[in-house]
Amino acid sequence: METLIMHPQSKDQLLALKAIAKAWKISVETSPYNPDFVAMVKKAEKRGNYKEIDPTDIWGSLGLK
């Protein structure tokens, strides 16, 4: 099956899409993240303006060891 990502432009459109999905018994997932935050992260990723942290060596990956 395909996954569709829809971007409703109003609250009415969102409610209509949710109603259709419920009527057709289609599962719906929502993102727990604020769309503005997601856009900021993606923009920083494109610029290369971020630092990857190794969870097994946090201090070392920050250069503080």
ZABA-960270 format. One record per residue: residue number from 1; residue in one letter; z, x, y of N, C-alpha, C, O in turn. Coordinates in Angstrom, 3 decimals. Each point is the difference from the previous one (the first is absolute). Layout:
# ZABA-960270
@lumnu=NUM	loba=A	n.Z=Z	n.X=X	n.Y=Y	ca.Z=Z	ca.X=X	ca.Y=Y	c.Z=Z	c.X=X	c.Y=Y	o.Z=Z	o.X=X	o.Y=Y
...
This chain:
# ZABA-960270
@lumnu=1	loba=M	n.Z=0.000	n.X=0.827	n.Y=-1.191	ca.Z=0.000	ca.X=-0.827	ca.Y=1.191	c.Z=0.000	c.X=0.870	c.Y=1.253	o.Z=0.417	o.X=1.158	o.Y=-0.032
@lumnu=2	loba=E	n.Z=-0.873	n.X=-1.712	n.Y=1.090	ca.Z=0.000	ca.X=0.687	ca.Y=1.288	c.Z=1.254	c.X=-0.357	c.Y=0.783	o.Z=0.610	o.X=-1.046	o.Y=-0.224
@lumnu=3	loba=T	n.Z=-0.239	n.X=1.918	n.Y=1.132	ca.Z=1.089	ca.X=-0.266	ca.Y=0.928	c.Z=-0.610	c.X=-0.207	c.Y=1.371	o.Z=-0.811	o.X=0.803	o.Y=0.462
@lumnu=4	loba=L	n.Z=1.205	n.X=-1.883	n.Y=0.178	ca.Z=-0.492	ca.X=-0.303	ca.Y=1.339	c.Z=1.121	c.X=0.223	c.Y=1.010	o.Z=1.143	o.X=-0.394	o.Y=-0.231
@lumnu=5	loba=I	n.Z=-1.473	n.X=1.015	n.Y=1.323	ca.Z=0.947	ca.X=0.169	ca.Y=1.098	c.Z=-0.546	c.X=-0.803	c.Y=1.164	o.Z=-1.113	o.X=0.242	o.Y=0.468
@lumnu=6	loba=M	n.Z=1.894	n.X=-1.190	n.Y=-0.007	ca.Z=-0.438	ca.X=-0.865	ca.Y=1.091	c.Z=0.859	c.X=0.260	c.Y=1.229	o.Z=1.183	o.X=0.320	o.Y=-0.112
@lumnu=7	loba=H	n.Z=-1.786	n.X=-0.461	n.Y=1.271	ca.Z=0.692	ca.X=0.225	ca.Y=1.257	c.Z=-0.108	c.X=-1.250	c.Y=0.873	o.Z=-0.866	o.X=-0.076	o.Y=0.871
@lumnu=8	loba=P	n.Z=1.742	n.X=-0.902	n.Y=-1.103	ca.Z=-0.063	ca.X=-1.202	ca.Y=0.829	c.Z=0.310	c.X=0.352	c.Y=1.457	o.Z=0.812	o.X=0.881	o.Y=0.283
@lumnu=9	loba=Q	n.Z=-1.471	n.X=-1.585	n.Y=0.625	ca.Z=0.145	ca.X=0.316	ca.Y=1.415	c.Z=0.941	c.X=-0.953	c.Y=0.723	o.Z=0.196	o.X=0.104	o.Y=1.210
@lumnu=10	loba=S	n.Z=0.381	n.X=-1.030	n.Y=-1.961	ca.Z=0.964	ca.X=-0.905	ca.Y=0.614	c.Z=0.983	c.X=-0.476	c.Y=-1.066	o.Z=-0.245	o.X=0.138	o.Y=-1.199
@lumnu=11	loba=K	n.Z=1.338	n.X=-0.688	n.Y=1.649	ca.Z=1.011	ca.X=-0.541	ca.Y=-0.904	c.Z=-0.589	c.X=-1.156	c.Y=-0.817	o.Z=0.319	o.X=-0.159	o.Y=-1.178
@lumnu=12	loba=D	n.Z=-1.179	n.X=-0.645	n.Y=1.810	ca.Z=-0.638	ca.X=-1.124	ca.Y=-0.699	c.Z=-0.866	c.X=0.490	c.Y=-1.154	o.Z=0.028	o.X=-0.574	o.Y=-1.089
@lumnu=13	loba=Q	n.Z=-0.794	n.X=1.632	n.Y=1.328	ca.Z=-0.848	ca.X=0.550	ca.Y=-1.058	c.Z=0.867	c.X=0.530	c.Y=-1.146	o.Z=-0.326	o.X=-0.190	o.Y=-1.172
@lumnu=14	loba=L	n.Z=1.416	n.X=0.847	n.Y=1.514	ca.Z=0.900	ca.X=0.534	ca.Y=-1.021	c.Z=0.579	c.X=-1.126	c.Y=-0.849	o.Z=0.026	o.X=0.091	o.Y=-1.227
@lumnu=15	loba=L	n.Z=0.434	n.X=-1.142	n.Y=1.877	ca.Z=0.561	ca.X=-1.139	ca.Y=-0.725	c.Z=-1.051	c.X=-0.658	c.Y=-0.900	o.Z=0.311	o.X=-0.410	o.Y=-1.118
@lumnu=16	loba=A	n.Z=-1.550	n.X=0.309	n.Y=1.602	ca.Z=-1.077	ca.X=-0.591	ca.Y=-0.795	c.Z=-0.292	c.X=0.854	c.Y=-1.229	o.Z=-0.173	o.X=-0.534	o.Y=-1.096
@lumnu=17	loba=L	n.Z=0.118	n.X=1.852	n.Y=1.265	ca.Z=-0.261	ca.X=0.881	ca.Y=-1.140	c.Z=1.114	c.X=-0.085	c.Y=-1.029	o.Z=-0.261	o.X=-0.017	o.Y=-1.203
@lumnu=18	loba=K	n.Z=1.509	n.X=-0.038	n.Y=1.673	ca.Z=1.129	ca.X=-0.115	ca.Y=-0.928	c.Z=-0.042	c.X=-1.327	c.Y=-0.744	o.Z=0.309	o.X=-0.047	o.Y=-1.190
@lumnu=19	loba=A	n.Z=-0.686	n.X=-1.033	n.Y=1.869	ca.Z=-0.084	ca.X=-1.315	ca.Y=-0.634	c.Z=-1.084	c.X=-0.024	c.Y=-1.067	o.Z=0.201	o.X=-0.549	o.Y=-1.084
@lumnu=20	loba=I	n.Z=-1.342	n.X=1.141	n.Y=1.387	ca.Z=-1.098	ca.X=0.062	ca.Y=-0.978	c.Z=0.427	c.X=0.808	c.Y=-1.222	o.Z=-0.231	o.X=-0.410	o.Y=-1.137
@lumnu=21	loba=A	n.Z=0.850	n.X=1.554	n.Y=1.380	ca.Z=0.447	ca.X=0.855	ca.Y=-1.107	c.Z=1.012	c.X=-0.742	c.Y=-0.875	o.Z=-0.056	o.X=0.080	o.Y=-1.227
@lumnu=22	loba=K	n.Z=0.971	n.X=-0.796	n.Y=1.860	ca.Z=1.007	ca.X=-0.743	ca.Y=-0.763	c.Z=-0.663	c.X=-1.119	c.Y=-0.812	o.Z=0.336	o.X=-0.203	o.Y=-1.167
@lumnu=23	loba=A	n.Z=-1.270	n.X=-0.515	n.Y=1.781	ca.Z=-0.674	ca.X=-1.098	ca.Y=-0.686	c.Z=-0.802	c.X=0.498	c.Y=-1.204	o.Z=-0.070	o.X=-0.682	o.Y=-1.023
@lumnu=24	loba=W	n.Z=-0.520	n.X=1.840	n.Y=1.138	ca.Z=-0.805	ca.X=0.566	ca.Y=-1.087	c.Z=0.804	c.X=0.909	c.Y=-0.915	o.Z=-0.554	o.X=0.628	o.Y=-0.903
@lumnu=25	loba=K	n.Z=1.859	n.X=-0.557	n.Y=1.134	ca.Z=0.918	ca.X=0.824	ca.Y=-0.807	c.Z=-0.433	c.X=1.468	c.Y=-0.019	o.Z=-0.043	o.X=0.641	o.Y=-1.050
@lumnu=26	loba=I	n.Z=-0.276	n.X=-0.131	n.Y=2.236	ca.Z=-0.371	ca.X=1.403	ca.Y=0.166	c.Z=1.219	c.X=0.738	c.Y=0.531	o.Z=0.603	o.X=-0.422	o.Y=0.988
@lumnu=27	loba=S	n.Z=-0.236	n.X=1.523	n.Y=-1.638	ca.Z=1.167	ca.X=0.756	ca.Y=0.470	c.Z=-0.333	c.X=0.698	c.Y=1.320	o.Z=-1.117	o.X=0.469	o.Y=0.217
@lumnu=28	loba=V	n.Z=2.108	n.X=-0.419	n.Y=0.639	ca.Z=-0.165	ca.X=0.597	ca.Y=1.324	c.Z=1.077	c.X=1.063	c.Y=0.196	o.Z=1.177	o.X=-0.245	o.Y=-0.263
@lumnu=29	loba=E	n.Z=-1.580	n.X=1.415	n.Y=0.722	ca.Z=0.945	ca.X=1.067	ca.Y=0.313	c.Z=0.001	c.X=0.218	c.Y=1.506	o.Z=-1.049	o.X=-0.056	o.Y=0.641
@lumnu=30	loba=T	n.Z=2.197	n.X=0.298	n.Y=-0.093	ca.Z=0.083	ca.X=0.346	ca.Y=1.417	c.Z=0.582	c.X=1.397	c.Y=0.117	o.Z=0.803	o.X=0.421	o.Y=-0.832
@lumnu=31	loba=S	n.Z=-1.204	n.X=0.279	n.Y=1.846	ca.Z=0.488	ca.X=1.353	ca.Y=0.218	c.Z=1.344	c.X=-0.049	c.Y=0.710	o.Z=0.178	o.X=-0.774	o.Y=0.940
@lumnu=32	loba=P	n.Z=0.771	n.X=1.596	n.Y=-1.383	ca.Z=1.293	ca.X=0.029	ca.Y=0.676	c.Z=-0.047	c.X=0.804	c.Y=1.308	o.Z=0.990	o.X=0.068	o.Y=0.729
@lumnu=33	loba=Y	n.Z=-2.141	n.X=0.536	n.Y=-0.442	ca.Z=-0.112	ca.X=0.876	ca.Y=1.156	c.Z=-0.620	c.X=-0.718	c.Y=1.192	o.Z=-0.889	o.X=-0.838	o.Y=-0.150
@lumnu=34	loba=N	n.Z=1.371	n.X=1.181	n.Y=1.322	ca.Z=-0.542	ca.X=-0.518	ca.Y=1.250	c.Z=-1.412	c.X=0.556	c.Y=0.173	o.Z=-0.190	o.X=1.209	o.Y=-0.132
@lumnu=35	loba=P	n.Z=-0.808	n.X=-2.050	n.Y=0.423	ca.Z=-1.384	ca.X=0.476	ca.Y=0.146	c.Z=-0.159	c.X=1.074	c.Y=1.082	o.Z=-0.841	o.X=0.888	o.Y=-0.135
@lumnu=36	loba=D	n.Z=1.635	n.X=-0.961	n.Y=1.203	ca.Z=-0.073	ca.X=1.031	ca.Y=1.044	c.Z=0.463	c.X=1.350	c.Y=-0.532	o.Z=-0.567	o.X=1.037	o.Y=0.344
@lumnu=37	loba=F	n.Z=1.603	n.X=-1.053	n.Y=-1.186	ca.Z=0.502	ca.X=1.226	ca.Y=-0.602	c.Z=-1.044	c.X=0.601	c.Y=-0.940	o.Z=-0.225	o.X=1.210	o.Y=0.006
@lumnu=38	loba=V	n.Z=-0.403	n.X=-2.055	n.Y=-0.807	ca.Z=-1.040	ca.X=0.464	ca.Y=-0.936	c.Z=-1.150	c.X=0.638	c.Y=0.775	o.Z=-0.498	o.X=1.057	o.Y=-0.388
@lumnu=39	loba=A	n.Z=0.075	n.X=-1.693	n.Y=1.479	ca.Z=-1.092	ca.X=0.540	ca.Y=0.817	c.Z=0.395	c.X=1.352	c.Y=0.588	o.Z=-0.822	o.X=0.916	o.Y=0.046
@lumnu=40	loba=M	n.Z=2.074	n.X=-0.780	n.Y=0.406	ca.Z=0.474	ca.X=1.262	ca.Y=0.572	c.Z=-0.025	c.X=1.115	c.Y=-1.054	o.Z=-0.417	o.X=1.122	o.Y=0.289
@lumnu=41	loba=V	n.Z=0.859	n.X=-1.433	n.Y=-1.498	ca.Z=0.022	ca.X=0.996	ca.Y=-1.076	c.Z=-1.421	c.X=0.430	c.Y=-0.366	o.Z=-0.263	o.X=1.189	o.Y=-0.179
@lumnu=42	loba=K	n.Z=-0.654	n.X=-2.157	n.Y=0.069	ca.Z=-1.388	ca.X=0.324	ca.Y=-0.346	c.Z=-0.648	c.X=0.849	c.Y=1.097	o.Z=-0.765	o.X=0.917	o.Y=-0.299
@lumnu=43	loba=K	n.Z=1.064	n.X=-1.214	n.Y=1.561	ca.Z=-0.552	ca.X=0.768	ca.Y=1.112	c.Z=0.517	c.X=1.439	c.Y=-0.039	o.Z=-0.765	o.X=0.943	o.Y=0.205
@lumnu=44	loba=A	n.Z=2.055	n.X=-0.776	n.Y=-0.466	ca.Z=0.584	ca.X=1.339	ca.Y=-0.093	c.Z=-0.589	c.X=0.770	c.Y=-1.172	o.Z=-0.225	o.X=1.207	o.Y=0.090
@lumnu=45	loba=E	n.Z=-0.022	n.X=-1.909	n.Y=-1.190	ca.Z=-0.578	ca.X=0.644	ca.Y=-1.179	c.Z=-1.399	c.X=0.528	c.Y=0.302	o.Z=-0.352	o.X=1.101	o.Y=-0.425
@lumnu=46	loba=K	n.Z=-0.452	n.X=-1.879	n.Y=1.158	ca.Z=-1.345	ca.X=0.438	ca.Y=0.374	c.Z=0.048	c.X=1.228	c.Y=0.902	o.Z=-0.829	o.X=0.901	o.Y=-0.125
@lumnu=47	loba=R	n.Z=1.804	n.X=-0.865	n.Y=1.036	ca.Z=0.135	ca.X=1.143	ca.Y=0.921	c.Z=0.578	c.X=1.217	c.Y=-0.708	o.Z=-0.132	o.X=1.123	o.Y=0.487
@lumnu=48	loba=G	n.Z=0.764	n.X=-1.335	n.Y=-1.621	ca.Z=0.678	ca.X=1.093	ca.Y=-0.686	c.Z=1.347	c.X=0.275	c.Y=0.638	o.Z=0.571	o.X=1.074	o.Y=-0.186
@lumnu=49	loba=N	n.Z=-0.060	n.X=-2.038	n.Y=0.936	ca.Z=1.244	ca.X=0.156	ca.Y=0.745	c.Z=1.182	c.X=-0.527	c.Y=-0.828	o.Z=0.658	o.X=-0.969	o.Y=0.377
@lumnu=50	loba=Y	n.Z=-0.408	n.X=1.631	n.Y=-1.514	ca.Z=1.109	ca.X=-0.398	ca.Y=-0.848	c.Z=0.408	c.X=1.182	c.Y=-0.859	o.Z=-0.735	o.X=0.983	o.Y=-0.093
@lumnu=51	loba=K	n.Z=1.874	n.X=-1.066	n.Y=-0.524	ca.Z=0.493	ca.X=1.055	ca.Y=-0.856	c.Z=0.415	c.X=-0.612	c.Y=-1.327	o.Z=0.775	o.X=-0.955	o.Y=-0.038
@lumnu=52	loba=E	n.Z=-1.294	n.X=1.509	n.Y=-1.047	ca.Z=0.376	ca.X=-0.495	ca.Y=-1.318	c.Z=1.306	c.X=0.652	c.Y=-0.419	o.Z=0.190	o.X=1.204	o.Y=0.167
@lumnu=53	loba=I	n.Z=0.706	n.X=-2.013	n.Y=-0.711	ca.Z=1.317	ca.X=0.465	ca.Y=-0.409	c.Z=0.095	c.X=-0.054	c.Y=-1.526	o.Z=-0.315	o.X=-1.016	o.Y=-0.618
@lumnu=54	loba=D	n.Z=0.751	n.X=2.122	n.Y=0.028	ca.Z=0.223	ca.X=0.053	ca.Y=-1.439	c.Z=1.395	c.X=-0.559	c.Y=-0.272	o.Z=0.984	o.X=0.599	o.Y=0.435
@lumnu=55	loba=P	n.Z=-0.867	n.X=-1.726	n.Y=-1.139	ca.Z=1.319	ca.X=-0.605	ca.Y=-0.205	c.Z=0.955	c.X=0.862	c.Y=-0.821	o.Z=1.213	o.X=-0.211	o.Y=0.036
@lumnu=56	loba=T	n.Z=-1.750	n.X=1.179	n.Y=-0.773	ca.Z=0.876	ca.X=0.873	ca.Y=-0.781	c.Z=0.478	c.X=1.196	c.Y=0.813	o.Z=0.920	o.X=0.700	o.Y=-0.424
@lumnu=57	loba=D	n.Z=-1.528	n.X=-0.450	n.Y=1.585	ca.Z=0.407	ca.X=1.112	ca.Y=0.869	c.Z=-0.210	c.X=-0.392	c.Y=1.455	o.Z=-0.864	o.X=0.552	o.Y=0.681
@lumnu=58	loba=I	n.Z=1.648	n.X=-1.496	n.Y=-0.214	ca.Z=-0.167	ca.X=-0.532	ca.Y=1.354	c.Z=0.150	c.X=1.103	c.Y=1.060	o.Z=-0.864	o.X=0.149	o.Y=0.864
@lumnu=59	loba=W	n.Z=1.941	n.X=0.608	n.Y=-0.930	ca.Z=0.256	ca.X=1.036	ca.Y=1.024	c.Z=-1.087	c.X=1.065	c.Y=-0.025	o.Z=-0.439	o.X=0.460	o.Y=1.054
@lumnu=60	loba=G	n.Z=0.003	n.X=-0.067	n.Y=-2.236	ca.Z=-1.044	ca.X=1.018	ca.Y=-0.105	c.Z=-1.330	c.X=-0.478	c.Y=0.551	o.Z=-0.714	o.X=0.768	o.Y=0.645
@lumnu=61	loba=S	n.Z=0.372	n.X=-2.021	n.Y=-0.886	ca.Z=-1.280	ca.X=-0.508	ca.Y=0.492	c.Z=0.025	c.X=-0.195	c.Y=1.515	o.Z=-1.055	o.X=-0.099	o.Y=0.627
@lumnu=62	loba=L	n.Z=2.248	n.X=0.044	n.Y=-0.034	ca.Z=0.111	ca.X=-0.083	ca.Y=1.460	c.Z=0.124	c.X=1.392	c.Y=0.630	o.Z=0.060	o.X=0.132	o.Y=1.222
@lumnu=63	loba=G	n.Z=-0.020	n.X=0.899	n.Y=-2.064	ca.Z=0.133	ca.X=1.370	ca.Y=0.495	c.Z=1.403	c.X=0.299	c.Y=0.491	o.Z=0.177	o.X=0.852	o.Y=0.871
@lumnu=64	loba=L	n.Z=0.827	n.X=-1.535	n.Y=-1.411	ca.Z=1.380	ca.X=0.167	ca.Y=0.474	c.Z=0.904	c.X=0.651	c.Y=-1.061	o.Z=1.225	o.X=-0.074	o.Y=0.093
@lumnu=65	loba=K	n.Z=-1.825	n.X=0.695	n.Y=-1.074	ca.Z=0.765	ca.X=0.619	ca.Y=-1.069	c.Z=0.136	c.X=1.472	c.Y=0.208	o.Z=0.620	o.X=0.684	o.Y=-0.814
